[in-house]
Amino acid sequence: MAEAAGTSPIRLSQELTIFHDVAKALTSSLNLDSILQTIMEKMAEYFRPDTWSLLMVDEEKDELYFAIAVGAAAEVLAKARLKMGEGIAGWVAKHGQALIVPDVQHDSRFSSRLDEMTRLQTRSVICVPLRSRHRVLGVIQLINADVGLNEQEMFFLNALCDYAAIAVENARAVEKIQELTITDDCTGLFNARHLHKTLETEVYRSARFGYEFSVIFIDLDHFKTVNDTHGHLVGSRLLAEVGYLIKAQLRLIDFAFRYGGDEFVVLLPQTIKDQAVVVAKRLQDSIRAGIFCTELGLNLNLRASMGLATFPHDARTPHDIIRQADEMMYMVKNTTRDNIGIASRGLMEP
């Protein structure tokens, strides 16, 4: 490392090269993992620690997890978590202040728990927060690096952390925008645009691996009466509650979409027809048993007409599988309502 009096021309040149490489990574990619990996590698190249890691804040659990860990203990650390405030990294995340600890044995904030897990010995720690506005996004931690940093090198370290924070914020903003483009505002379910993309993927995947999947098309009976009687705000609240009810009945691998108006579509990957009929019946029973809009002072009951089709038996393209389920739903709509139409089988017995 350079003497405290200043930074050598060689180190300055190295810093400029690293800044250039990091800036190039930031502007050429939206892949957060790739950008952070570049930043961390350049930081390690400069400070030469034994091990280094990037810990991100899990705000829901008030914990830190290892997003990137490099060194002999990487595999163990990938599964480890720290409570906010625990150890040097936890303290930095909680207080938003950088720490340079030349000898951890003389610092009461140090926790030996991770050393016991990894069977390594931490002698010194450089720990810097990734800050965005008034909150800490994560912490960069360098273990057993040369800790005799001068003012210029601390500026360099903080600048790299700022770059990492920008990368995280940009990635989250892009993720949020992408989420908004595929999500229905009213129900929180996926929208019709995302349905068509998901169906294309599922047809390709199922054809390749020999899977079946099923689609349930749902249309609420007499929904117009609710709008006409109680107004569109109540109608929107009812749609949101139905969307929540539908999602609650599904597995994690299933998809629920608001198709438009009072129409919903459920996509059940790797689900044969008989299994899909069980799901459709469960949805039907839940809707029948539901009492909706109670928080608005109402006790609304609801029924639905459903159509069901299965790939590849009833259709082999995304368009045709939706069309088949839609046609079965309309068969119910135009006859009994409050029932399930099953492609290749007809109406379900009451």
Order of alpha helices (4+ residues) and beta strands (2+ residues): alpha-alpha-beta-beta-alpha-beta-alpha-beta-alpha-beta-beta-alpha-alpha-beta-alpha-alpha-beta-beta-alpha-beta-alpha-beta-beta
